[in-house]
Amino acid sequence: MAEQNKHLWITSRFDIDLRRPQVMAIVNVTPDSFSDGGQHAGTAAALRHCEKLIKEGADILDIGGESTRPGSPAVPLDEELRRVLPVVREAVRFGVPISVDTYKPEVMQAVLDVGADIINDIWALRQGHAVEVVAAHPRCGVCLMHMHREPQTMQAAPMDGDVLGPVIDFLNDRVRTLAKRGVVAGRVTVDPGIGFGKTVEQNFSLLARQMEVASATGCAVLAGWSRKSSLGSVTGHDRPRDRVAASIAAALLAAERGAAVLRVHDVRETVDALAVLKQVSGFETLR
């Protein structure tokens, strides 16, 4: 696809400047997420966590009500709405872009109706009428992720061979689908889907060649490495909370390879590391 301007992410309320890596903070309002499930469940706890993350330097909050770890069960629609909607309704007042991690069109519509800025979808808008929900909105941003199979089965039978080509082809197809519905490339970021149906070696190959994803799709890239099992495989750390240092290393490598958005649990550490990287790489602005 033709190269597009990747320096601005158009979203519902914000035009996000991508000339420096944006830190997207993970806010799990779930009892069972792989890294921090249960710690911030409940509206009050989630909102306190949001405020803490903003103070640490988060540029974007990514709120999710369903775990997508390998083998995780689906959450009923009513339960996901119960978890997510009250948090989003309050978090939009915090003055930063609000992303919602969901694949259900009904959740997308509900959170957009109360002011969410971005839909972050592991299914890349392939469920139900998700494309229609996003296309009907005049401005909302969207992140399209590559996933092989589905969360319940993706790691039981991961992809074969060199995955870069198939990942790019899939993402290009989804970008074209949205373009046909009038969603401009400036509203779209793409996520290669680290850990979603890929081997450890394939994940690191995607990191090494990440710039090719941006070039081939014409979209800004979101990198999601935080505390993932591939980092545990190379460091020997089984517990996600012990993978912070490896997560920071992966985030910096992703930033050096052009990632526009870094989706992370550990905001303060990531912001500090980017401040050091800026001294060498010279991002235009970095607080």
Secondary structure, DSSP 8 states (H G I E B T S, - for coil): ------SEEE-SS-EEE-SS-EEEEEEE--S--TTTTTSS-SHHHHHHHHHHHHHHT-SEEEEESS--STT-----HHHHHHHHHHHHHHHGGGSS-EEEE---HHHHHHHHHTT--EEEETT-S-STTHHHHHHHSSS-EEEEE--SS-TTTTTTS---S--HHHHHHHHHHHHHHHHHTT--GGGEEEE--TTSS--HHHHHHHHHTHHHHHHHHTSEEEE--TT-HHHHHHH---SGGGGHHHHHHHHHHHHHTT-SEEEES-HHHHHHHHHHHHHHH--S---
